Amino acid sequence: MKKDNDPTESTYNALTTAFNFYNEELFNSELPKCLITLQRKNLNTAGYYSQGRFKRTTADITTDEIAINPAHIKKENIEEVLSTLVHEMTHLWQEHLGKHNSRRAYHNAEWAEKMESIGLMPSDTGKPGGKKTGQKMGDYIIKNGLFQKKSKILLKSGFTLPWGEIVAINPKGISGKKMKYSCPKCLVNVWGKAGLRFACLNCAVEFQVR
């Protein structure tokens, strides 16, 4: 892929490329365009979908938002970040093409069935055995499922997300105060001194400072 020294252009070009790729490969190119943003509501939120969040300044037209938390973007977990993108794209699918839209932020059976059909297993714990529907829902990648197979094609093409956020360490932690670290998938918490790095073996993702 062409290298780009412009951080803004390269970041949003990559997100657009990923959206278009999965739209074609997983959603038959049926999803409407939306505005993809980088947002950091809190470190435990990997991403979110918001219907009709933006309005065009020169016309009475709105568009939906898919937000990705830049604190979750690292070289080692690109596939996990991409699964977050597709998780939110499934909300976009349900809003515009589904038959049983649910209340805001709720994950109902139609959404869950669509997720599973494209290779992502809904789970409120982020691991096998969790509930498939609910208000707060994670997921995990189904081994040899459609998402994983298509993602391998995308990643082999040289795709990457070039910029991720450096998560700031709370200065109070330097004095010896313990910090709270949380798995963004299963939400398990651990405490330790500032600057530590933990990985959740069940979810294969890095804990984040909360």
C-alpha positions as CSV (number, residue, x, y, z in Angstrom):
1,M,0.0,0.0,0.0
2,K,1.1,3.6,-0.7
3,K,2.7,5.2,2.4
4,D,1.3,8.5,3.4
5,N,3.0,10.9,5.8
6,D,-0.2,12.8,6.5
7,P,-1.6,11.3,9.8
8,T,-5.1,12.5,9.2
9,E,-5.3,11.4,5.6
10,S,-3.7,8.0,6.2
11,T,-5.8,7.2,9.2
12,Y,-9.1,8.0,7.7
13,N,-8.2,6.5,4.3
14,A,-7.4,3.2,6.2
15,L,-10.8,3.3,8.0
16,T,-12.6,4.0,4.8
17,T,-10.8,1.2,3.0
18,A,-11.7,-1.2,5.8
19,F,-15.3,-0.1,5.8
20,N,-15.6,-0.5,2.0
21,F,-13.9,-3.9,2.1
22,Y,-16.2,-5.4,4.7
23,N,-19.3,-3.7,3.2
24,E,-18.5,-5.6,0.0
25,E,-17.4,-8.9,1.5
26,L,-19.8,-9.2,4.4
27,F,-22.8,-7.1,3.6
28,N,-23.0,-7.4,-0.2
29,S,-22.3,-3.7,-0.6
30,E,-25.7,-2.8,0.8
31,L,-24.7,-0.6,3.7
32,P,-25.1,3.2,3.3
33,K,-22.1,5.4,3.7
34,C,-21.7,6.9,7.2
35,L,-19.2,9.1,9.0
36,I,-16.4,7.2,10.7
37,T,-14.7,9.0,13.6
38,L,-12.1,8.5,16.3
39,Q,-13.7,9.0,19.7
40,R,-12.6,8.3,23.2
41,K,-15.7,8.3,25.4
42,N,-13.8,6.1,27.9
43,L,-11.1,3.5,27.7
44,N,-13.5,0.6,28.1
45,T,-15.5,1.6,25.0
46,A,-13.8,0.1,21.9
47,G,-16.4,1.7,19.6
48,Y,-20.0,2.7,19.1
49,Y,-22.7,3.4,16.5
50,S,-25.0,6.4,16.5
51,Q,-27.9,6.8,14.1
52,G,-28.3,10.2,12.5
53,R,-25.5,11.8,14.6
54,F,-24.3,14.3,11.9
55,K,-26.1,16.8,9.7
56,R,-24.8,18.4,6.5
57,T,-24.2,22.1,7.0
58,T,-25.5,23.0,3.6
59,A,-28.5,20.7,3.3
60,D,-31.1,18.9,5.3
61,I,-29.3,15.6,5.1
62,T,-28.1,13.5,8.1
63,T,-25.7,10.6,8.3
64,D,-24.9,8.0,10.9
65,E,-21.7,7.7,12.9
66,I,-19.4,4.8,13.5
67,A,-16.8,5.7,16.2
68,I,-13.6,3.8,16.9
69,N,-11.6,4.4,20.1
70,P,-8.0,5.3,19.1
71,A,-6.7,4.0,22.4
72,H,-7.5,0.5,21.3
73,I,-5.5,0.7,18.0
74,K,-2.1,-1.1,18.3
75,K,0.0,-2.9,15.8
76,E,-0.6,-6.2,17.6
77,N,-4.4,-6.1,17.6
78,I,-5.5,-4.8,14.2
79,E,-7.9,-7.8,13.7
80,E,-9.6,-7.0,17.0
81,V,-10.1,-3.3,16.0
82,L,-11.5,-4.4,12.7
83,S,-13.9,-6.7,14.5
84,T,-15.1,-3.6,16.4
85,L,-15.6,-1.8,13.1
86,V,-17.7,-4.7,11.8
87,H,-19.6,-4.9,15.1
88,E,-20.7,-1.3,14.6
89,M,-21.4,-1.9,10.9
90,T,-23.8,-4.6,11.9
91,H,-25.7,-1.9,13.9
92,L,-25.7,0.2,10.7
93,W,-27.1,-2.8,8.8
94,Q,-29.9,-3.4,11.3
95,E,-30.9,0.3,11.3
96,H,-31.2,0.5,7.5
97,L,-31.8,-3.1,6.4
98,G,-33.0,-5.0,9.4
99,K,-36.6,-5.7,10.3
100,H,-36.5,-5.6,14.1
101,N,-34.6,-2.4,15.2
102,S,-34.0,-2.3,18.9
103,R,-33.8,0.6,21.4
104,R,-30.6,2.5,21.5
105,A,-27.4,0.5,22.4
106,Y,-29.5,-2.7,22.9
107,H,-28.3,-5.8,21.0
108,N,-31.3,-7.9,20.0
109,A,-31.7,-11.3,18.4
110,E,-31.7,-10.0,14.8
111,W,-28.4,-8.2,15.4
112,A,-26.9,-11.2,17.1
113,E,-27.9,-13.6,14.3
114,K,-26.4,-11.2,11.7
115,M,-23.1,-11.0,13.7
116,E,-22.8,-14.8,13.9
117,S,-23.6,-15.2,10.2
118,I,-20.6,-13.0,9.3
119,G,-18.2,-14.6,11.7
120,L,-18.4,-12.7,15.0
121,M,-20.0,-14.3,18.0
122,P,-21.9,-12.0,20.3
123,S,-21.1,-12.5,24.0
124,D,-21.7,-10.2,27.0
125,T,-18.4,-11.6,28.5
126,G,-16.4,-11.4,25.3
127,K,-15.8,-15.1,25.4
128,P,-17.6,-18.4,24.8
129,G,-20.7,-19.1,26.9
130,G,-21.8,-15.5,27.3
131,K,-25.2,-14.2,26.6
132,K,-25.8,-13.2,22.9
133,T,-28.2,-10.3,23.5
134,G,-28.3,-7.4,26.0
135,Q,-27.5,-3.8,26.6
136,K,-23.7,-4.0,26.8
137,M,-22.4,-6.6,24.4
138,G,-18.9,-7.7,23.3
139,D,-18.0,-10.4,20.8
140,Y,-15.2,-12.7,19.8
141,I,-13.9,-13.8,16.4
142,I,-15.2,-17.2,15.3
143,K,-12.3,-19.4,14.2
144,N,-12.3,-19.9,10.5
145,G,-15.5,-17.9,10.2
146,L,-16.3,-15.5,7.4
147,F,-14.9,-12.4,9.2
148,Q,-11.6,-14.1,9.9
149,K,-11.2,-15.5,6.4
150,K,-11.9,-12.1,4.8
151,S,-9.7,-10.3,7.3
152,K,-6.7,-12.5,6.4
153,I,-7.2,-11.4,2.8
154,L,-7.3,-7.7,3.8
155,L,-4.2,-7.9,6.1
156,K,-2.2,-9.9,3.5
157,S,-2.7,-7.0,1.1
158,G,-0.6,-4.8,3.4
159,F,-3.5,-3.1,5.2
160,T,-2.8,-1.5,8.5
161,L,-4.2,1.2,10.8
162,P,-1.2,3.5,10.9
163,W,-1.9,5.6,14.0
164,G,-3.1,4.7,17.5
165,E,-3.4,6.8,20.6
166,I,-0.7,6.8,23.3
167,V,-2.8,6.2,26.4
168,A,-1.8,8.7,29.1
169,I,-0.8,7.4,32.5
170,N,-2.5,9.2,35.4
171,P,0.3,11.3,37.1
172,K,-1.0,10.3,40.5
173,G,0.0,6.7,39.7
174,I,3.6,7.7,39.8
175,S,3.4,8.3,43.5
176,G,2.6,4.6,44.1
177,K,-1.1,4.7,43.9
178,K,-2.5,1.7,42.2
179,M,-4.2,2.1,38.8
180,K,-7.3,0.2,37.6
181,Y,-6.8,-1.8,34.3
182,S,-9.8,-3.3,32.5
183,C,-10.1,-5.8,29.6
184,P,-12.2,-3.9,26.9
185,K,-13.9,-7.2,25.9
186,C,-14.9,-9.1,29.0
187,L,-14.5,-6.1,31.4
188,V,-12.4,-8.0,34.0
189,N,-10.5,-5.6,36.2
190,V,-7.0,-5.8,37.8
191,W,-5.1,-3.2,39.8
192,G,-1.4,-2.4,39.7
193,K,1.1,0.4,39.6
194,A,1.2,2.9,36.8
195,G,2.9,1.9,33.6
196,L,2.2,-1.9,33.7
197,R,0.8,-3.8,30.7
198,F,-1.5,-6.7,31.0
199,A,-3.1,-9.0,28.5
200,C,-6.3,-10.9,28.9
201,L,-5.6,-14.5,27.8
202,N,-9.3,-15.3,27.3
203,C,-10.0,-12.3,24.9
204,A,-6.4,-11.9,23.5
205,V,-6.5,-8.1,24.0
206,E,-4.5,-5.7,26.2
207,F,-6.0,-4.3,29.4
208,Q,-6.6,-0.6,29.3
209,V,-6.1,2.0,32.0
210,R,-9.5,3.1,33.4
